[in-house]
Amino acid sequence: MTKILVIGGTRFFGKKAVERLIEHGHEVTIATRGNTEHDFGDRVHHVLLDAHDRNHPGWKEVVNQKWEAVFNNVCYTKEEAKLLIDKFTNVTQQLHFTSSMAVYSGAKDGYQESDFDPYTYKIDPTIEVDYGEGKRQAEQVLFTEAPFEVTAYRFPIVLDLDDYTERLHYYVQKALNNETILFEKAEAKINYIKGTTAAESIVWAIENKKEGIYNVSTRDAVTIQTLMDWLEEAVGKELTVDYSAENKAASPFSVSHDQYLISDKIANEGFNLKSLEEWMKPLMQDLVEELRV
């Protein structure tokens, strides 16, 4: 049994990771602000903690224990990364945290881990810090300053039935309502990750004591056009899709160039990646059944 702390584990794939850790027999403590109820019952310990507040009283209970691993699902800035170092030095052997495909930039035929190197990245204090820049800076601080081992998961968009952002739901609903769907580029290649697979990758890395940076996505990529063909098949009728370079930020999946991960590293180390079609088609069908009135 491994003693594991999960910071922010009551929503979506963080919740799924906690479930799997419990199923695998680990001793799990979740640390959350308590805004979202959890249904783990007495299978976990629960600490009330605002992980963004250095002076929150919940830290006392957290740092007075030793943890074989800590998984943080809510680290978005260099300041939050520095706080993790301050709090968990001499408290844990390994920190796992959720990063993002957003650390990459520019048009490229698939992003590999080496396309963004946190060890050589220079933080510019004058630039605007959006989501991607926040993750870049958090990685830079953790990998260059932490005295413990760090593992970062660079996920693309994470999808599942219980995705509270409802990005895939958006397209299914548009299709069912016979509404026009807007994209910039039909030929742009993309890939995603299923929520259950994201959770399983975290558990796999914790149990196998993996360290470093991992892209985690489907093992392949498809075009937006292919994705819409699958949706058309799921709803059983022809879609109206408008592809135009003017449709910038027109919908959640719309991109102007290829945006997908190459996840050979984690696959070569033994984690089983699925193809996009393998789970996307059934997920679309499930959402059609759920959303069809």
Summary of the structure (lengths in Angstrom):
residues: 293
radius of gyration: 19.7
end to end distance: 46.3
largest distance: 59.4
contacts: 929
relative contact order: 0.14
helix: 37%
strand: 19%
